[in-house]
Amino acid sequence: MNKVTIEVKKLENLKVKKLPKATAKRLPLYLRYLKVLNESEIVRIKSKDFAQITQVPSATIRRDFSYLGELGRSGYGYDVPYLVEVFSRLLESNEEKRIALCGYGNLGKALVNNNFRRNENLSIVAVFDNNPEMIGKTVNGFFVHSMADLKQVIKDEGITVAISTVPSKYSKDAIDAIVDAGITAILNFAPNRVKVPKSVHMQYIDLTTELQTLIFFDSLQEKSVPVKA
């Protein structure tokens, strides 16, 4: 049994125990930069150098990596190809994920136009809306299904993930329909919380909150800049 297989078994156990949410959110970021390093044929990197690339403090990187076992060696750093393999398996990015998009307004169209170009294993394969003027038409290369057909299309297309860009006041109905269709991984762009079964994992993205957080930290940085005499 090789080193990667052994480490992946540890990671599978850790997934059950649950990583800290903040750590879990950083894992895709780490993998993205590790892939860049790997493609550049960089085989080894230390946490302080990786910190400069990712803009994540080296202490945080070491702590995050420590949750995943002994991924590096003191004085040597981390083996980049090995980390790419381990993180890819942990995040299941080597497995194709077919995605349903519910809500085909401006935000939905922007997501379709991007369609996860940085990860070839993630792809939006079906879009849904309740707007009668759009249903049944092909818009930006996608046939627009009615939300009433969600369950059947998800079954036919082998879809396992859903993104909802439905406005807040309709969000609960959309999420309920997605859950009823058997989807257990949902990305919701509406800020209001929706109660779902424990078996369903839902991530919220509130663009207003994200922007406010960004501005807050930027203002702190401005205040810390020394004023020249």
C-alpha positions as semicolon CSV with decimal commas, in nm:
position;residue;x (nm);y (nm);z (nm)
1;M;0,000;0,000;0,000
2;N;0,156;0,329;-0,107
3;K;0,186;0,648;0,097
4;V;-0,099;0,825;-0,084
5;T;-0,341;0,536;-0,023
6;I;-0,252;0,525;0,347
7;E;-0,298;0,900;0,387
8;V;-0,628;0,899;0,198
9;K;-0,765;0,638;0,440
10;K;-0,681;0,877;0,723
11;L;-0,853;1,158;0,535
12;E;-1,168;0,954;0,483
13;N;-1,187;0,905;0,859
14;L;-1,133;1,276;0,916
15;K;-1,421;1,359;0,685
16;V;-1,651;1,170;0,920
17;K;-1,514;1,357;1,223
18;K;-1,553;1,689;1,038
19;L;-1,276;1,939;0,992
20;P;-1,320;2,289;1,135
21;K;-1,537;2,482;0,890
22;A;-1,274;2,752;0,840
23;T;-1,016;2,486;0,750
24;A;-1,253;2,308;0,512
25;K;-1,319;2,634;0,329
26;R;-0,948;2,686;0,270
27;L;-0,880;2,340;0,125
28;P;-0,996;2,425;-0,232
29;L;-0,776;2,737;-0,220
30;Y;-0,475;2,529;-0,120
31;L;-0,543;2,275;-0,394
32;R;-0,576;2,546;-0,658
33;Y;-0,230;2,687;-0,582
34;L;-0,075;2,344;-0,535
35;K;-0,187;2,253;-0,886
36;V;-0,024;2,568;-1,021
37;L;0,300;2,475;-0,844
38;N;0,278;2,120;-0,970
39;E;0,224;2,235;-1,329
40;S;0,531;2,456;-1,288
41;E;0,727;2,143;-1,186
42;I;0,791;2,270;-0,833
43;V;0,818;1,955;-0,624
44;R;0,876;2,096;-0,276
45;I;0,756;2,400;-0,085
46;K;0,780;2,528;0,273
47;S;0,486;2,674;0,462
48;K;0,635;3,025;0,468
49;D;0,668;3,025;0,088
50;F;0,321;2,877;0,042
51;A;0,189;3,149;0,274
52;Q;0,321;3,418;0,040
53;I;0,146;3,256;-0,255
54;T;-0,189;3,192;-0,086
55;Q;-0,193;3,499;0,141
56;V;-0,277;3,265;0,430
57;P;-0,048;3,288;0,739
58;S;0,206;3,007;0,756
59;A;0,090;2,915;1,108
60;T;-0,264;2,871;0,975
61;I;-0,140;2,655;0,688
62;R;0,057;2,431;0,924
63;R;-0,242;2,400;1,157
64;D;-0,479;2,323;0,869
65;F;-0,243;2,061;0,729
66;S;-0,197;1,906;1,074
67;Y;-0,565;1,806;1,076
68;L;-0,488;1,584;0,779
69;G;-0,199;1,390;0,928
70;E;0,176;1,418;0,875
71;L;0,181;1,579;0,531
72;G;0,525;1,740;0,561
73;R;0,863;1,701;0,727
74;S;1,040;1,950;0,951
75;G;1,315;2,129;0,762
76;Y;1,203;1,982;0,429
77;G;0,857;2,124;0,379
78;Y;0,583;1,964;0,173
79;D;0,598;1,740;-0,132
80;V;0,381;1,921;-0,389
81;P;0,276;1,628;-0,615
82;Y;0,186;1,426;-0,306
83;L;-0,027;1,708;-0,164
84;V;-0,207;1,751;-0,497
85;E;-0,297;1,382;-0,496
86;V;-0,414;1,381;-0,134
87;F;-0,613;1,705;-0,155
88;S;-0,769;1,604;-0,487
89;R;-0,894;1,281;-0,339
90;L;-1,014;1,450;-0,023
91;L;-1,211;1,710;-0,220
92;E;-1,325;1,447;-0,472
93;S;-1,218;1,673;-0,756
94;N;-1,109;1,368;-0,958
95;E;-1,475;1,262;-0,977
96;E;-1,714;1,434;-1,216
97;K;-1,986;1,635;-1,043
98;R;-2,290;1,721;-1,254
99;I;-2,468;2,033;-1,133
100;A;-2,820;2,172;-1,162
101;L;-2,866;2,549;-1,164
102;C;-3,198;2,674;-1,028
103;G;-3,273;3,036;-1,114
104;Y;-3,164;3,159;-1,455
105;G;-3,155;3,533;-1,397
106;N;-2,848;3,754;-1,432
107;L;-2,648;3,574;-1,162
108;G;-2,742;3,233;-1,297
109;K;-2,637;3,331;-1,649
110;A;-2,304;3,460;-1,518
111;L;-2,239;3,126;-1,347
112;V;-2,328;2,936;-1,664
113;N;-2,092;3,152;-1,869
114;N;-1,810;3,071;-1,626
115;N;-1,916;2,709;-1,570
116;F;-1,622;2,621;-1,346
117;R;-1,351;2,657;-1,609
118;R;-1,081;2,603;-1,347
119;N;-1,212;2,256;-1,266
120;E;-1,303;2,030;-1,554
121;N;-1,476;1,785;-1,320
122;L;-1,743;2,037;-1,216
123;S;-2,003;2,132;-1,473
124;I;-2,352;2,279;-1,488
125;V;-2,552;2,040;-1,707
126;A;-2,909;2,162;-1,659
127;V;-3,079;2,493;-1,575
128;F;-3,423;2,555;-1,428
129;D;-3,651;2,854;-1,386
130;N;-4,014;2,940;-1,318
131;N;-4,032;3,226;-1,568
132;P;-4,283;3,116;-1,837
133;E;-4,109;3,341;-2,090
134;M;-3,789;3,135;-2,054
135;I;-3,916;2,782;-1,997
136;G;-3,877;2,562;-2,303
137;K;-3,631;2,796;-2,472
138;T;-3,256;2,765;-2,524
139;V;-3,077;3,057;-2,359
140;N;-2,698;3,093;-2,377
141;G;-2,671;2,737;-2,500
142;F;-2,885;2,584;-2,225
143;F;-3,239;2,452;-2,254
144;V;-3,440;2,606;-1,970
145;H;-3,642;2,347;-1,780
146;S;-3,939;2,420;-1,558
147;M;-3,881;2,375;-1,185
148;A;-4,171;2,131;-1,203
149;D;-3,945;1,897;-1,401
150;L;-3,655;1,921;-1,155
151;K;-3,688;1,576;-1,000
152;Q;-3,706;1,391;-1,332
153;V;-3,423;1,583;-1,500
154;I;-3,196;1,535;-1,199
155;K;-3,261;1,161;-1,217
156;D;-3,210;1,143;-1,595
157;E;-2,890;1,352;-1,595
158;G;-2,725;1,193;-1,292
159;I;-2,705;1,529;-1,113
160;T;-2,569;1,526;-0,757
161;V;-2,518;1,896;-0,677
162;A;-2,745;2,201;-0,707
163;I;-2,688;2,575;-0,710
164;S;-2,978;2,805;-0,626
165;T;-2,971;3,168;-0,739
166;V;-3,343;3,207;-0,677
167;P;-3,440;3,539;-0,508
168;S;-3,485;3,529;-0,131
169;K;-3,864;3,531;-0,125
170;Y;-3,878;3,221;-0,346
171;S;-3,569;3,053;-0,204
172;K;-3,744;2,820;0,042
173;D;-3,967;2,671;-0,228
174;A;-3,666;2,616;-0,454
175;I;-3,458;2,454;-0,180
176;D;-3,749;2,231;-0,077
177;A;-3,785;2,115;-0,438
178;I;-3,411;2,048;-0,466
179;V;-3,410;1,844;-0,144
180;D;-3,721;1,655;-0,257
181;A;-3,535;1,566;-0,577
182;G;-3,272;1,387;-0,369
183;I;-2,989;1,641;-0,383
184;T;-2,777;1,655;-0,066
185;A;-2,519;1,920;-0,169
186;I;-2,658;2,270;-0,229
187;L;-2,498;2,610;-0,283
188;N;-2,749;2,882;-0,201
189;F;-2,699;3,244;-0,306
190;A;-2,998;3,367;-0,103
191;P;-2,900;3,497;0,243
192;N;-3,204;3,371;0,433
193;R;-3,153;3,039;0,612
194;V;-3,368;2,745;0,507
195;K;-3,423;2,444;0,730
196;V;-3,307;2,123;0,562
197;P;-3,256;1,763;0,681
198;K;-2,929;1,683;0,857
199;S;-2,827;1,469;0,560
200;V;-2,826;1,777;0,335
201;H;-2,518;1,999;0,321
202;M;-2,597;2,357;0,227
203;Q;-2,346;2,638;0,182
204;Y;-2,467;2,998;0,175
205;I;-2,309;3,278;-0,025
206;D;-2,437;3,622;0,071
207;L;-2,267;3,865;-0,166
208;T;-2,363;4,168;0,045
209;T;-2,209;4,018;0,359
210;E;-1,897;3,912;0,171
211;L;-1,854;4,265;0,034
212;Q;-1,911;4,424;0,375
213;T;-1,651;4,191;0,528
214;L;-1,404;4,281;0,254
215;I;-1,457;4,655;0,307
216;F;-1,422;4,613;0,685
217;F;-1,084;4,442;0,660
218;D;-0,969;4,687;0,396
219;S;-1,058;4,978;0,626
220;L;-0,858;4,818;0,910
221;Q;-0,558;4,795;0,681
222;E;-0,593;5,161;0,583
223;K;-0,598;5,262;0,950
224;S;-0,281;5,063;1,018
225;V;-0,079;5,235;0,744
226;P;0,162;5,482;0,911
227;V;0,125;5,845;0,809
228;K;0,442;6,001;0,675
229;A;0,549;6,328;0,838
